Amino acid sequence: MISLAGTQVWVHDQDEALEFYTAKLGLTVRSDATLPAMGFRWLTVGVPGQDVEIVLMAVPGEPVLDAVTAEEIGSLVAKGYAQTLFLVTDDCRRAYEELRGRGVEFTEPPTVRPYGIDASFRDPSGNSFRLTQRTEIA
């Protein structure tokens, strides 16, 4: 059997991302380890009660990525085009107000869609999120 263990998002600043994902979204730190010999920090967070982790990965430079590629990734992330994370809730409007109260800036308020109610926001690096309250599709 295959199961999902985690996913990765590119971030511009791991400390800023850690503050956003924990203080504003309410996720918990799963691992935070620095490997000095590699100049690498392994930082993961997750939703309390779920096993799936989100790796908050700094965009690496040489020798992992050349400068042009690192800059392209950074630019795509900042524009919200690198990936989208999908979060579900049983009450989108309530979650929207709660997250706004914690300082999350939304790009779209809760809107009724054929599949439910959803809203969107971005993290400090630019990663896109959809916050969805699902309904049954007729």
Backbone bond lengths (Angstrom), bond angles and torsions (degrees), N, CA, C in turn:
res aa  C-N    CA-C-N  psi(-1)  N-CA   C-N-CA  omega(-1)  CA-C   N-CA-C  phi
1 M - - - 1.445 - - 1.526 109.44 -
2 I 1.295 116.54 143.11 1.457 123.06 178.19 1.518 108.38 -109.10
3 S 1.329 116.15 137.91 1.459 120.17 174.43 1.524 108.51 -136.59
4 L 1.314 115.40 157.53 1.455 120.79 -178.52 1.522 109.44 -85.19
5 A 1.329 117.32 125.12 1.462 122.38 179.63 1.521 111.39 -96.07
6 G 1.331 116.26 -33.18 1.454 118.05 -177.86 1.508 112.58 -178.64
7 T 1.310 113.51 178.69 1.452 121.45 176.82 1.521 107.47 -145.08
8 Q 1.300 117.02 163.82 1.460 122.00 -177.31 1.515 110.79 -118.88
9 V 1.325 115.76 141.17 1.457 120.88 169.65 1.525 107.44 -124.96
10 W 1.321 115.41 141.30 1.462 120.62 175.62 1.520 108.32 -78.10
11 V 1.315 116.79 136.85 1.463 120.75 176.20 1.526 108.94 -131.43
12 H 1.326 114.85 150.13 1.464 120.29 179.68 1.525 111.93 -80.86
13 D 1.324 116.53 -30.74 1.457 121.83 -176.47 1.533 107.20 -144.64
14 Q 1.337 116.31 112.39 1.459 119.47 -175.25 1.530 112.70 -65.38
15 D 1.327 118.32 -36.14 1.462 119.99 179.07 1.530 110.98 -66.43
16 E 1.331 116.98 -43.04 1.461 121.28 177.57 1.525 110.07 -63.63
17 A 1.332 117.06 -42.26 1.465 121.35 178.46 1.524 110.60 -63.54
18 L 1.322 117.37 -42.57 1.456 121.38 179.42 1.525 110.92 -59.61
19 E 1.316 117.32 -44.42 1.465 121.90 177.66 1.529 110.54 -60.89
20 F 1.326 117.95 -45.40 1.461 122.09 -179.10 1.527 111.24 -63.37
21 Y 1.329 117.13 -50.83 1.456 121.16 -174.13 1.525 112.65 -68.67
22 T 1.345 117.59 -30.44 1.461 119.60 -179.89 1.530 111.69 -91.17
23 A 1.333 118.30 -54.87 1.466 121.10 -174.91 1.519 112.93 -72.83
24 K 1.318 117.70 -36.54 1.464 119.69 -175.94 1.524 113.18 -94.70
25 L 1.331 117.53 -41.54 1.464 119.48 -178.89 1.523 113.12 -92.07
26 G 1.333 117.82 -16.46 1.458 120.79 178.06 1.518 114.98 82.36
27 L 1.341 118.03 16.03 1.455 120.72 176.50 1.527 108.84 -78.36
28 T 1.327 116.21 165.30 1.461 120.62 -179.59 1.532 109.91 -115.66
29 V 1.323 115.61 151.70 1.464 121.19 177.75 1.521 108.23 -72.75
30 R 1.331 116.33 131.22 1.460 122.01 176.26 1.522 110.76 -101.90
31 S 1.322 116.14 -41.67 1.463 119.77 176.55 1.522 109.27 -153.41
32 D 1.314 114.39 146.26 1.461 121.46 177.87 1.520 106.53 -150.33
33 A 1.313 115.32 93.47 1.460 121.11 -175.85 1.517 110.16 -129.60
34 T 1.322 115.13 133.06 1.460 120.59 176.32 1.516 108.17 -104.16
35 L 1.313 115.35 132.56 1.458 122.01 177.19 1.525 106.86 -108.98
36 P 1.338 117.74 88.99 1.464 121.17 -172.53 1.535 113.78 -56.75
37 A 1.306 116.85 -36.25 1.468 119.44 -178.34 1.521 111.11 -63.31
38 M 1.329 116.36 -27.07 1.458 120.42 -178.82 1.530 111.52 -103.23
39 G 1.343 117.37 -7.32 1.456 119.88 -176.92 1.517 111.22 62.23
40 F 1.311 116.54 43.65 1.449 122.56 -167.76 1.527 110.51 -136.44
41 R 1.309 117.59 136.17 1.468 122.66 176.33 1.526 109.07 -117.74
42 W 1.332 116.05 122.97 1.460 122.87 177.62 1.520 107.05 -97.75
43 L 1.337 116.32 108.33 1.454 122.44 -174.30 1.518 108.89 -126.06
44 T 1.343 116.55 119.88 1.460 119.78 179.36 1.526 110.27 -130.34
45 V 1.335 114.74 150.17 1.457 122.91 175.93 1.523 107.92 -133.04
46 G 1.326 116.15 165.58 1.444 119.38 178.41 1.511 111.54 -158.94
47 V 1.317 114.88 164.09 1.454 122.11 176.86 1.534 107.25 -74.59
48 P 1.338 118.19 129.19 1.467 119.42 177.84 1.531 110.67 -54.32
49 G 1.325 115.87 133.58 1.463 120.83 178.71 1.514 114.80 87.83
50 Q 1.334 117.81 -4.69 1.468 121.46 177.04 1.518 109.36 -117.90
51 D 1.330 116.19 149.73 1.461 120.56 -177.68 1.525 114.30 -85.97
52 V 1.317 118.44 -18.08 1.468 121.96 -175.52 1.530 109.99 -70.86
53 E 1.331 115.83 135.31 1.459 121.85 179.77 1.525 110.95 -110.94
54 I 1.316 115.34 150.73 1.459 121.94 171.80 1.525 106.49 -110.91
55 V 1.318 116.06 120.39 1.457 121.11 177.06 1.523 107.67 -84.76
56 L 1.330 116.56 122.81 1.464 122.07 176.87 1.523 106.57 -93.95
57 M 1.319 115.83 92.57 1.465 122.33 -169.88 1.524 111.97 -99.67
58 A 1.312 115.86 120.87 1.467 120.38 173.67 1.525 108.56 -67.31
59 V 1.308 116.48 140.64 1.466 120.07 177.45 1.525 107.44 -67.15
60 P 1.330 118.07 117.04 1.463 120.16 -175.62 1.532 112.64 -79.85
61 G 1.298 114.29 157.28 1.462 120.85 174.27 1.507 109.57 -104.25
62 E 1.325 115.77 -151.83 1.471 121.58 178.16 1.531 109.39 -60.88
63 P 1.293 120.07 144.20 1.457 129.37 1.59 1.529 113.48 -90.38
64 V 1.346 117.29 -1.21 1.465 119.52 -177.44 1.521 110.85 -68.86
65 L 1.331 116.62 -50.87 1.462 121.29 178.69 1.517 109.28 -128.11
66 D 1.312 115.63 141.39 1.462 118.51 173.84 1.522 108.32 -71.98
67 A 1.313 117.10 162.19 1.465 122.75 -174.52 1.526 112.96 -58.28
68 V 1.319 117.01 -38.96 1.470 120.28 -178.64 1.526 110.57 -66.21
69 T 1.314 117.36 -45.35 1.464 121.27 179.98 1.524 110.67 -64.75
70 A 1.332 117.60 -44.17 1.467 121.21 178.59 1.528 110.45 -59.70
71 E 1.319 116.94 -41.15 1.463 120.95 178.94 1.532 111.03 -66.23
72 E 1.344 117.06 -40.41 1.467 120.83 178.38 1.525 111.13 -62.71
73 I 1.339 116.77 -43.69 1.468 120.34 178.45 1.519 109.51 -62.91
74 G 1.330 117.13 -47.38 1.458 121.14 179.27 1.516 112.20 -57.22
75 S 1.308 116.84 -40.05 1.458 121.71 179.56 1.528 111.53 -67.36
76 L 1.330 117.07 -44.02 1.470 121.02 178.92 1.525 111.18 -63.66
77 V 1.334 116.66 -40.93 1.458 120.36 178.37 1.522 109.41 -62.31
78 A 1.333 117.53 -48.36 1.466 121.88 -177.66 1.522 112.10 -58.62
79 K 1.321 117.11 -31.46 1.463 121.61 179.76 1.531 112.64 -85.33
80 G 1.344 117.23 -6.32 1.459 120.82 -179.59 1.510 114.05 83.71
81 Y 1.331 117.65 18.36 1.469 120.93 -175.85 1.521 115.03 -106.42
82 A 1.319 118.35 2.75 1.462 119.32 -177.22 1.523 112.03 -76.79
83 Q 1.328 116.70 -41.51 1.459 122.11 177.74 1.517 108.47 -169.59
84 T 1.329 115.38 170.14 1.460 121.69 175.09 1.515 107.79 -129.34
85 L 1.326 116.10 135.51 1.459 121.94 174.35 1.524 107.58 -102.38
86 F 1.325 116.32 137.39 1.450 121.81 -177.79 1.523 109.20 -110.79
87 L 1.326 115.93 121.18 1.458 122.39 177.15 1.520 108.11 -112.79
88 V 1.337 117.20 144.51 1.463 120.49 177.56 1.517 108.99 -117.04
89 T 1.316 114.92 151.69 1.456 123.08 179.16 1.510 108.62 -146.97
90 D 1.323 116.70 158.61 1.459 119.04 177.60 1.529 111.98 -87.00
91 D 1.344 117.48 -9.75 1.461 121.65 178.42 1.528 108.94 -148.24
92 C 1.310 116.18 93.68 1.465 121.69 -175.31 1.531 111.92 -62.10
93 R 1.295 116.66 -42.65 1.473 119.25 -177.79 1.527 111.49 -65.20
94 R 1.317 117.38 -42.19 1.468 121.19 177.88 1.535 110.46 -64.51
95 A 1.340 116.82 -45.78 1.467 120.65 179.36 1.524 110.69 -62.87
96 Y 1.312 116.85 -39.24 1.466 122.38 176.98 1.526 110.20 -57.68
97 E 1.328 117.21 -49.27 1.468 120.69 -179.26 1.528 111.14 -65.17
98 E 1.324 116.84 -40.10 1.460 121.01 179.17 1.530 111.07 -63.21
99 L 1.321 116.31 -47.37 1.464 120.15 -179.25 1.525 111.51 -67.58
100 R 1.320 117.88 -39.66 1.470 120.79 175.24 1.526 110.22 -59.11
101 G 1.332 116.53 -39.12 1.457 121.29 177.99 1.519 113.08 -63.55
102 R 1.336 116.34 -25.49 1.468 121.41 177.17 1.525 112.06 -89.39
103 G 1.334 117.10 -0.71 1.461 120.36 176.98 1.512 115.73 100.85
104 V 1.328 118.22 8.35 1.464 120.26 176.64 1.530 108.08 -74.28
105 E 1.319 116.46 129.00 1.460 121.54 179.30 1.522 109.68 -98.16
106 F 1.323 115.72 117.01 1.457 121.66 -176.95 1.526 110.91 -88.32
107 T 1.324 115.44 145.90 1.459 121.77 175.92 1.526 110.75 -96.05
108 E 1.340 116.81 -19.04 1.465 122.98 175.09 1.519 108.47 -144.26
109 P 1.328 118.18 133.09 1.460 120.44 176.20 1.532 109.74 -75.53
110 P 1.333 117.77 171.14 1.468 119.63 176.25 1.528 110.34 -56.07
111 T 1.322 114.93 129.41 1.453 122.46 -176.65 1.526 108.66 -134.23
112 V 1.328 116.66 136.50 1.460 120.99 178.03 1.522 108.60 -73.78
113 R 1.303 115.92 129.45 1.470 124.33 178.94 1.525 108.32 -126.15
114 P 1.327 118.72 168.64 1.468 120.28 178.40 1.533 113.38 -60.42
115 Y 1.313 118.83 -24.10 1.459 123.22 -177.00 1.528 113.03 -102.36
116 G 1.331 117.79 -2.38 1.456 120.11 -179.41 1.524 111.12 148.93
117 I 1.311 114.93 -150.58 1.463 121.60 177.58 1.518 106.18 -118.97
118 D 1.342 116.27 131.74 1.454 116.16 176.46 1.519 111.46 -143.83
119 A 1.329 113.53 162.44 1.459 123.07 179.44 1.515 106.72 -138.43
120 S 1.330 117.29 164.74 1.458 118.60 178.08 1.519 110.54 -134.33
121 F 1.332 113.86 151.64 1.454 122.07 175.74 1.513 108.56 -150.96
122 R 1.315 115.96 171.19 1.465 121.51 178.48 1.518 109.40 -129.30
123 D 1.327 116.03 151.57 1.464 120.02 176.18 1.528 109.33 -83.20
124 P 1.333 119.30 175.96 1.464 120.68 -177.51 1.531 114.35 -60.02
125 S 1.327 117.74 -23.72 1.470 120.55 178.31 1.517 111.93 -83.99
126 G 1.338 117.30 -18.06 1.462 121.49 -179.85 1.516 113.89 113.98
127 N 1.339 118.37 -6.16 1.459 120.92 -179.80 1.522 110.57 -59.17
128 S 1.313 115.32 138.12 1.457 122.99 -175.69 1.527 111.25 -90.34
129 F 1.346 115.87 140.31 1.459 123.17 176.58 1.517 109.65 -127.18
130 R 1.329 116.52 144.23 1.469 122.71 168.81 1.523 105.52 -116.09
131 L 1.310 117.14 127.50 1.450 124.20 176.78 1.519 106.55 -107.91
132 T 1.332 117.62 113.49 1.458 121.61 -168.78 1.514 113.42 -124.20
133 Q 1.313 114.77 135.88 1.458 123.53 168.04 1.516 104.98 -105.53
134 R 1.309 116.35 107.21 1.467 120.60 -174.77 1.531 112.18 -77.96
135 T 1.326 114.56 145.12 1.457 121.90 169.85 1.512 107.21 -127.69
136 E 1.298 115.89 162.40 1.463 118.87 178.34 1.509 109.79 -71.78
137 I 1.307 115.99 135.42 1.463 121.35 178.26 1.519 107.92 -85.79
138 A 1.329 115.58 127.87 1.472 120.57 -178.40 1.509 111.19 -68.00
